[in-house]
Each structure stands twice: as C-alpha cells, then as structure tokens.
Amino acid sequence: MRKPTAIGIVSLLLGLAAFLAAPSGAGAQDEVKLGAFLPISGISADVGAQMKAGTEVALERMATLQVGGKAMKVRVIWYDDEGKGDVGLNVVTRALTVDKIHVGMGFLSSDVFIRVMDEFQKTSTPVVTCCSASLKIGDKIAQNKMQYAFQLSPTANDIARSVVAAVAQHVKPKKVALLNENTDAGRDFSRISREWFAANAKDVEVVADEFVDRGVTDLTPQFAKIKRSGAQAVIGEIYGSSGSVLFSQWYELKVPAVIAHMGATVSAQTFIDQYVKQTDLAIVNNRWWPAKYSEVSEPMMAAYKKKTGTDPTNFAVQAHDATLVLLDAIQKAGSLDPQKIQAALESTTFVTAWGTRKFTPLAEGHRMPIQTVIVQIQGGKKVPIYPESVAAAAGGKYVPVPPYAWEKK
C-alpha cells in the first residue's frame, strides 16, 4: 500500500500546484493594466499631482470595463518619470518588459515623451500623451508611421497662437520679448510666436528672444535685458518650480511689461492664490475653461473638486481625458489586442470632459486639435478675455496696464 500511496500523494501535490497556479493566470487576464507616467517628484511634481488626481477621477468612472462581453477591472500602475529623459526611459522599459502594461498614458515633458515613444512603438503598446505639447511629437509620429503613439495634448500651435493673438488684441504692443525654457516645447513657442507676429502684426518688433534651463532659479539677467529693450509684453512659458521665480522677480525688479504666459503651472488657482499681487493683470493661457463641453464635463469637475478641494486645471482634465480615451478604445475594440485598440483610437470620436474629440489620421500626426482659452488674472481671479465668444459668454473684459501690480496701493 505504501507505493501507491506515495504516487497518490505526488499526484495530489502536482494537481494542487496546477490548481493554485490557475487563478493567478486567470486573474492576470481579468484585468486591464494601464501605465500612468507622471512627474510625481521633481520640479514639476505639483503638475504631476494634478495629472494623478485627474487620472483617478477617470478611473472612478470606468473602474471596470466590458471587454468582449467580459467584465475586466482596470489596474493603474503609477510610474514617476521625474520629468527626466533617462528616468522616463527606465520606468517605461520596466512597464513594457516587466509589468507588461496593455496601454500607457501621461507624460508632461515633451522631451521625455520624445525620448521614450519609440519603446511603445517597438512593443506595439498604444500610448496617449496627455500633456506634452511639442509639435515634434506629431511630426515624428507621422514621419516614422508610429501607429501606436497619440498626442491628446493641445500642441504648441494651439497654445502659442492663442496667447499672442490675445496680446496683440488687448495689449497692442509695439515691442515684445520672448522668454522660454530651452526645451522642444519652449523653442516651438518662440518660433510660433515670431511667425504669428510676422504674419499678423508686422508692426510688432520682437526685441528679445531668451531661453533658460528648466528649473532656473534666477531670471535677473533676462529681466534686465528685457527692461532695457522697452518691451511692453513678455511672452513665453517658465513653469514648474520656476513659475514662482518668474513672477516674484518680475515684481521685485518692477519690469514694465505685461507677462503673457503659455499656462502650465501658473494657470492653477493654487498658484494664483499664493502669488496674488505678483500675478495681477497677467495674461495666462488657461487652455481649459470650466464649462459644459459634454455630459462628462460637469461630473468630472464635481468629482475632482470633491477629491482635491480645488477646481481642475487643464493638466488634470487632459490626464482625465487621455485615460477615458484609452479605456473607451479598449471597450470599443472588445479586446486587449494592441492592433484592435490602436484601430479604435484612430477611428473613434470620443466624448471627453473637454468635448467631443477625435485624433487626426496617422499622416497628420495623431493629434487632437483644441481651442484654448486665454484669461487675465484680476484680483486673484481668472477672467476670460480670448477668444471673444468665450469672453462674452463669461462677461470677461480686459483690464489695461499700467498701472502694474507694484504701483497699486
């Protein structure tokens, strides 16, 4: 009896091992793995927090997907790219080769996304950048036929043209200075601004075109040059931890020029609340303006306010919408097959918090063009001043400067 018993025990143990292994494999197939790539730490951590909260609101809305008639839970895996290319490449490599995510979203820095987008293409993993604005992204997608990469973010074209048009309409300057970070997006902002003035306001002279490093802590040399130039407006984007440097030193040095900012960190109400005097009468690209663009808009805003205690920024909305777009595409595809998800991303018209939107064809860079809203900060509040249709609907009117913030009592 001993021999059969021993064989029986071995057989039982093997069967038990197979049984225990099965649920693990089945469980892996019952979930959708979404990789979220954000600057959770580093100089843009404040924006990363907004993106994370926006993503979480979308996940609350679509915690479970119906994929091919089967309910599948969504599991988000957070990756901190720190806003750095080498760190971004490391976490993307881990996500694609170790964690084996099904889809990816996020990315604030255009430089980081451009560095890592090839990795998604190589592994046929659909990815949507919610917040990278560089035009080079769409150009690279089109030129290299990167069918798995998509750019939901407003591009530098959408952002810069709106800002300079608002400056031309309201400030009516004769001289302007450009001040941007030395990144792909910053160089795009500079070039597009110059081209817009050359085509639409030929009497405006660009008297300075300055570039600074990301995370800059001293803008005194640039502001000294701008003061000497006689510029009536300073146009560009210095954001993240350097946003406070921009406005604080502008205020301290009493630079007699209106700051016209491309948005990012300084459009957040929390930033404005902290720098009420310094930001007064500045022109800022708010990108998103709270309104009912679709049936998703108001629930999203309410959920974000409940979660964070603040109104959503454009970055929060873009992260939310990128998440919704990917999850909706998976449901439309009815499969986790990357080719089917990619096809759904290309063909679907999506209902998002920022309205009903669609990606352009691959030959046009898989972009998602959007009109952005320009506000003026008046007494710590954001007032729409451009485009005219939005300003009129909100009752917004531009307040001329001077007097500047430091001249008021």
Secondary structure, DSSP 8 states (H G I E B T S, - for coil): -HHHHHHHHHHHHHHHHHHHHHHHHHHHHTEEEEEEEE--SSTTHHHHHHHHHHHHHHHHHTSEEEETTEEEEEEEEEEE-TT-HHHHHHHHHHHHHTS--SEEEE---HHHHHHHHHHHHHTT--EEESS---HHHHHHHHHTT-TTEEE-S--HHHHHHHHHHHHHHHT--SEEEEEEESSHHHHHHHHHHHHHHHHH-TT-EEEEEEEE-TT----HHHHHHHHHHT-SEEEEE--GGGHHHHHHHHHHTT--SEEEE--GGGGSHHHHHHTHHHHTT-EEEEE---S-SSTTHHHHHHHHHHHHSS---HHHHHHHHHHHHHHHHHHHHTS--HHHHHHHHHH--EEETTEEE----GGGTSB-----EEEEEETTEEEEEESHHHHHHHT-------S-GGG--
